[in-house]
C-alpha cells in the first residue's frame, strides 16, 4: 500500500512540475532551438519556461549524433513551419477526416512523453489556409490531447475570423505575435478580442549573426511585453552567439532578453517629470530609481512641455477672435479619458455577423448646410425636407474654421425654427497625424458640443486611408467618444468606401456610429471622355460594408452635389475643391462657346488630363436608386452646392428634387444589382 501511495505521489509531483511554467508569476522566456547541435549545453536553457524543437529532430530521439534535446517536462515540438509546410497543412485539414487524422498523428507523436505539447507555426491568413478548417483543426486537436498538453499557435496577421479568435481564447494556451516596433499585429489582435496574458512576442532576429550584435529586436520585444502585460517573449537561441564570437560572452541576446523580462516595470532613470499616458491629470517623477505618482489639483492637467499642472480653460469665439472666459468646472468626480485603451477591454465574441438584419425603409435625407457667411432664404425654405442637418462652417476663413469652441446660437436657432423635427449635427474636424491623441480628440468633440446647441456630431475625417495602426487608434477614439458623450448624442462619420476594413474597425463603427456617410472617391466616380462629365457611380455601392454584414440602417450614400476638377493622380475628393452645381452649368455654357470659337470638337477649358466631374439630375436619381434598391438608411446632399437659383434646369434645387422623386416612388424599385450577392431583399414587400 505504501509503495502504491509513493508511486502516486511521484506521478502527481511530475504533473505539478509540468504545470509550473504555465502558472508561474512574471514574464516568461520561451526558447526556440531549430538546430539543437548548436545548443548542446542544456544549462543555457535553464531559464526557458518552454523549449521548442522542430519535428524532424524530435522524431530522431533525444540524442542522435550531434543533436541534443534537453530533457524536461516543458519541451514542445513545432509543426508546419514555412510556407510549403503550411500549405500542406491546409490541404490536410480541408476535410473532417483530415482534421481527425492530423489530431491523431499529433497525439501519437506526443505519446512517448518526451514532448508535452505542440507549436503550430502556420498562420492561416498568411498562407491561404481556410480559416473554418483551421478552426476545426484546433478544436479537434484540443479534443484529442485534452488539457494535459500545451498548444501554441502563431498569429502573424490579425485579420482572423472572430470564431477563430474565440477558439484561440478557449482552446489555445499561448499565441505568438511578431515583435514589430509599433506592435501593429499585437494591438490589432488584442483589439479583436485576443487575451494579452496569453501572448508571447517573437524576437525578430536576423538569419545570420553579425558583430557587433544588434540588440534592438530584443529590447523591442522586452518593451512590448512589459507595456502590454503579456505572458512573455520567444527567442531563437541557436541564432544567438553560442561561441562568444563577438566577445560579449555566450548567449548574450538570450541573457539580455531574460533581464528585460525580469526588469521592474516601475524602475526609472529620468530627470524631471513624465505624464501618465493613461490619465492626463497625473504625472510621474523618478525618485530612488522608482517611479513616483503625482496628482494635479482638481481642474488641472499636466503640461509635459513645461513640467507643470495647468487649468482647463473655456473659450468663446466668433469669426475673428477668441476670448478666455474661465477654467472649466473640473472636480474630483471628473472622469478623465484613458489613453491608449485597447478595446474590447475584456475578451468578447461579439461580431458583425450576429447583428439582426434591418428592414428600415430608406427615406432619410441628410442635408449639409454651410452657415457662413449666411444661410440663404432659399436654403432655409428647403430644410423642412431634411431628417438630419449637418452644420458646416466651411465658409469661414481657415483660422476661424479650426477654432474648436466656435458656435453660433443665432444661426442654429434659425435652422431649428425651420426644421424643428430634424436632428442637427455639428461638423467637427478630426486632426489625425503621428501624434494623434484619442484623449485630446474626444475633449475637442466634447468642447464643440458644450453649448448644448446640437443633437450630435459629424466627424469630418476619412479613416479608410489609415494604416492598421492608425485604424486601431481611430477605433479607440470612437469607443472613447461614445463612452464620454451622453447616450442621446448622435455620432456620424464620412469616409471613402474604397478598401477592405478590418473587423475591429467595423465593430467599433457599428457600435458607436448612428450612421456612416459613404463618400465617392474620384477613382470610382469619374467618367472617361469629355472634359465635363456627369459622375458615374460604381455598381458596387457599399460592398466594403455590406459584405461584412454592416447594418443597412446605418449606411447613408453621399451625394457630393457639386463638381470637382480631377486628374489621373486624384485619389479622393476634397470638399474644398467642390464647384456648386449652378456654377458647373455656367461652365458648360462657357465650354460650348469656347469650342464653337475654336471649331474643335474635343476642345477643353482645362489643361490636358484634367476634367470636371459633377452630379446632375440623372446621377443624383441613380444614387437614390442605389439607396432604395439596397435598402440603405438614406442619402446625404449638400444643399449649399445644389442650384438654389435655378440656373441649370430652371427650377431650384434640381438634385434634391431628383432624390425626392425616387424616394416618393420607391415602391416601384424592387432591388439593385449593385448590392452584394445574398444581400438583395427585392422579394420583400414594402
Secondary structure, 3 states (H helix, E strand, C coil): CHHHHHHHHHHHHHHHHHHHHHHCCCCEEEEEECCHHHCCCHHHHCCEEEEEEEHHHHCCCCEECCEECCCCCCEEEEECCCHHHHHHHHHHCCCHHHHHHHHHHHHHHCCCCCCCEEEECCCHHHHCCCHHHHHHHHHHHHHHHHHHCEEEEEECCCCCCHHHHHHHHHHCCEEEEECCCCCHHHHHHHHCCCCHHHEEEECCCCCCCCCCCCCHHHHHHHHHHHHHCCCEEEEEHHHCCCCCCCCCCCCHHHHHHHHHHHCCCCECCCCCEEECCCCCCEEEEEECCEEEEEECCCCEEEECCCCEEEECCEEEECCCCEEEEECCCCCCCCCCCCCCCCCCCCCCCCCHHHCCCCCCCCCEEEEEEECCCCCCHHHHHHHHHCCEEEEECCCCCHHHHCCCCCCCHHHHHHHHHHCCCCEEEEEEECCCCCCCCHHHHHHHHHHHCCCCCCCEEEEECCHHHCCHHHHHHHHHHHHHHHHHCCCCCEEEEEEECCCCCCHHHHHHHHHHCCEEEEECCHHHHCCCCCCEEECCCCCCCCHHHHCCCCCHHHEEEEECCCEEEECCCCCCCCHHHEECHHHHHHHHHHHHHHHHHHCCCCCCCCCCCCEEEECCHHHHHHHHHHHHHCCCCEEEEEHHHCCCCCCCCCCCCHHHHHHHHHHHCHHHCCCCCCCCCCCCCCCCCC
